[in-house]
Amino acid sequence: RARREGLAMALKAFELDPSLEGVRSQIWDRVNGYRWWKEDIAKKEGSLAEFAKGYRTFGITRSEKGFTYREWLPEAKQVFLVGEFNGWQNSTPLHPEGFGRWAVHLPDKPGGGGSAVPHRCQVKVRVETKDGAWIDRVPAWTRLAWQDLGTNLFNGVVWDPPKDERYEFRYARPARPAALKIYEAHVGMSSMYPKVATYLDFAENVLPRIKRLGYNAVQLMAVAEHAHYGSFGYHVTSYYAPSSRCGTPEELKQLIDTAHSLGLVVLMDLVHAHLSSNSLDGIAMIDGTDYCYTHS
């Protein structure tokens, strides 16, 4: 059925725009390529939806017995996790798992001694490239990144707060409105004062005004981490890390929960196509090539 629907769509496109006849073969190459990848992903990952849940597998993930760190680095020769926990030394190697995946398991310390990599620990992934060069990169799936004020570079941060420091949502997500009335906002620029506003500032001072003005949704810009603040959030460096300039992941959760308490739907402005070319702070050239997460 999917193939018949794809055929109908393609033929309709040719019908609507006869000038496409000159590139018919190229269009079919793309359609067939898309089908092949979709079927291959479904066969190996279960479905496209499951494939999109990579955050459950990659990055630093927790189990009852410790952490697992996994990264996709198809052109790497050697990979190490380095950070404050091991003195930034090449003492924690990742091992290849196939399909470009590398991983290391980090069991908790015995006898209830805590995590091998503690909460708020700063880390990077150290890679030997196929050309033999050594590079340090921010983990692609990091859930937080902090700027080192000494070097001005960003490091990944292990965010695993103890239970009493985790924000627990109290309010359910509002039902989707029949008609959206969206207020677009930039948290950092929302203060009347000359400073970068925080998630908590926004929750306390801006959300009530949005509600009073009759909006039923708020769309937040510049949430994903971006090393260059002047990019307005459009040069993304860490897609799974909320901007640390505005606070912690727990404080972002509080902002979202406050919006839900006011009946506001929260939307996130995420720009996948605006991946920053800044390889020192982001995921560009993470394995030393320009064709890992980007196209050469």
Secondary structure, 3 states (H helix, E strand, C coil): CHHHHHHHHHHHHHHHCHHHHHHHHHHHHHHHHHHHHHHHHHHHHCCHHHHCCHHHCCEEEEECCEEEEEEECCCCCEEEEEEHHHCCCCCCECEEEECCEEEEEEECCCCCCCCCCCCCCEEEEEEECCCCCEEEECCCCCCCEEECCCCCCEEEECCCCCHHHCCCCCCCCCCCCCCCCEEEEEHHHCCCCCCCCCHHHHHHHHHHHHHHCCCCEEEEECCEECCCHHHCCCCECEEEEECHHHCCHHHHHHHHHHHHHCCCEEEECCCHHHECCCCCCCCCCCCCCCCCCCCC
